[in-house]
């Protein structure tokens, strides 16, 4: 195993959370690539510089995941950039699922689902999270820099038809998707299609001017739309249901004292092969 992992195990920030004999890593986020076919203005790129060299290979990921099982690893989430740009995705998913038997998740912008659907399988993936902040073509193009909403909707229809567990990730952006009508439209779209919906608080890992312009208090926004989400930091995964669809509020984690449940002790594997803690530092 690569030496950086052994070095990480001795860092004080982890010793302060876990005893030396109780070290656990329940989850791992793997940034498969550092590139994306969209250009969302709020993207923090998983804390990795956009010019970071990509050196990680499927074999490196498989070996790391397999060895982390000894430390209680149960969940792996693949992100990017855009993870569907990773060429060896099919092989990677199959081997991790059959060698390590872990819960596997992917977070994607959804634009490439139609092209890469043969590399995916509902039997391998516990959930696919699709980033979709709006159902308005004009607003979508403003946020992402691309006119690809139709491709995302087509991809979601394919996932629904093939029995995937789908979650929509919606970052709340003041003035763009925070009106009562926008929130209700997103909720009803997900409820009608059997998708879960996660409302996400905007991260401050972006230029201060943009953050102050587009930040919206998620509880105020959702309460204005008639959804009973309360300001409760002890539960950062509050939810309710509309039909069979789960509506969740995800608050930002700003320090180690705010870790909860599966987030606690999670690690990130960056495209250059370096492991970091959960926070975007």
Number of C-alpha atoms within 10 A of each C-alpha: 9 11 7 12 14 10 10 15 13 11 10 10 12 17 13 9 15 13 10 12 6 11 16 20 20 20 25 27 23 23 27 29 26 24 20 17 15 18 15 16 13 19 16 16 20 22 16 17 10 13 8 13 13 15 13 17 16 18 12 13 16 18 14 18 22 16 13 19 18 11 13 14 20 18 20 21 20 24 25 25 27 24 22 28 18 18 14 13 17 17 13 17 20 18 15 21 16 10 11 18 15 20 17 19 20 21 21 25 27 23 23 19 23 16 11 15 15 9 16 19 16 13 10 20 19 17 17 23 22 23 18 21 24 23 17 13 13 12 16 20 17 15 19 20 14 15 15 18 22 12 17 21 16 16 22 24 14 15 20 15 9 12 11 20 17 22 23 25 21 22 23 24 24 18 11 16 22 24 16 14 11 16 22 16 15 19 22 16 13 22 19 12 14 18 23 21 27 23 23 18 20 23 18 15 15 14 10 9 8 12 17 12 11 15 17 18 15 24 19 16 20 21 13 14 16 12 16 14 18 15 14 11 14 10 16 18 15 18 18 14 13 14 11 14 20 18 23 19 22 19 22 15 18 12 10 16 9 15 19 15 11 13 17 18 20 21 19 24 22 25 22 17 21 14 19 19 18 22 17 16 9
